[in-house]
Amino acid sequence: MHGPWRRARGTLNAGAKEGSMDRRNFCVRTLGAASALLLPHRGRAAAAVADLPAIGRTGRELVLKGRDVADLRAALRGDVLTAGDGGYDEARRIWNGIFDRRPALIARCADAADVARAIGFARSHDLLLAVRGGGHSFSGQSVCDGGLMLDLSRMRGVRVDPSARIARVEGGALLEELDRATQQFALATPAGRISHTGVAGLTLGGGFGRLTRRFGLACDNLVAADVVTADGSRVRAGASGDAELLWGLKGGGGNFGVVTQFEFQLHAVEPQMYGGAIAWPMRDARRLLAFHAELIEAAPGELFVDAVLTDLPDLGPAVLFSVCYSGPPARAEEVLKPLRQQGQPLMDALRPATYVALQSENDDGSAPGRGNYERSGFLTRITPQLLEAAVAAMEQPRPPGTRIILSGECGGAFSRVPSHATAFNNRDARSTVIVQAQWPDPRDEAAAEAHLAWAGACFDSLAPFTKGFYVNTLAADDTAQRIRATYGENYPRLVALKRRYDPANLFRRNANIPPG
């Protein structure tokens, strides 16, 4: 492997070289040997666990004593899996299929006490730690070779208090579980656009979605959180606890601990909405993108419209508008009339639909296990030059499964929050440009190279128009300098919070903020 393919699979974390081929071969060779030793002992006394080769927090090779692994197994209500155990291969897989990594052990935690014990184990053994919520990390940060994968997928409870308009959501829950639970009471909080995304990662990075222009980001609606920090303490973040930690969780990613429960403010949102997709031929792209830029500047907060330059099955290259109108149903046709005045569409699938249905309509196109690569940048201005560069990139020879999105989520409630009010910065953004590449077989290196080469060149042509990026689209080749720049004036405050809660940078597999 070489070129952009290797960079995409690598890691941006200082000192941890587990993305390299030498380390990779070490893990495959030694973990495979260890699993052969473990197989005869399954179902026997815990003391029979073999020693395990592993990788430390900063990338050094080490050995975990079998008795220590056995003690961890005995201490958790959940499961501890090692190579060769039933369920290990399924548990280590994440949404982005290009990351085929093998942790030394996987702690499938059942509650906050399990999370604290697993973190304590990683800390005491100076072990590389990856935290998996929904497993939707573009850059593969939720799994690691040779370290401990802390898996929250068993912690998926959602409790709704309709009178207080509060949802309490465990750290492993998915968006579909949150949406379904809240919509039973005609309530919702802003969430993403793919229903099998994890609530945790989405919220901690900001959390754009169909309701963002109306109610803000997911993190803007986070009112409290229960967090296990690097020293194993269980901390309440919020007005009744540590308000500064809550501020950091609102866009600061997984830098400060593992959130075992989120508390969200809910809003009255009728289940019946109007939305779907409408598309026109790519030859009209320049005019349609200019129209879209004007539309999202003037649209009411209830209207979400993404513009997507893509390829549609049987219809060819197209400009697709993904739409959700969450306002009064009687006004839907009037609000959407300008879209239907943009010429003869290739397809028009706008219709009345429930919010839950709209939230899952893109799921098939983002099914787990495929190869995925994505870059993004915020746009403070949408210029003709930017739009020309986007169209030109799509007109170049390119592999299938490549697209450019100009988001319609900024503005409205998103823009009314001051940049200093949350760790999430970039409130002056008018849109986000997103470059995506997807291919069906993540093991197909030729396809990977072609997709990554196009995506890299495409984003390079668009980057001069951007300011900062959305950390939930973190790529493995994003630099520390780019991360620092996107947090802007909030960065020193985040560093101070990191020093307080994670001075050894145990939580480093993220858009990392080193404690210095």
Summary of the structure (lengths in Angstrom):
residues: 516
radius of gyration: 22.7
end to end distance: 33.3
largest distance: 71.6
contacts: 1887
relative contact order: 0.13
helix: 37%
strand: 23%
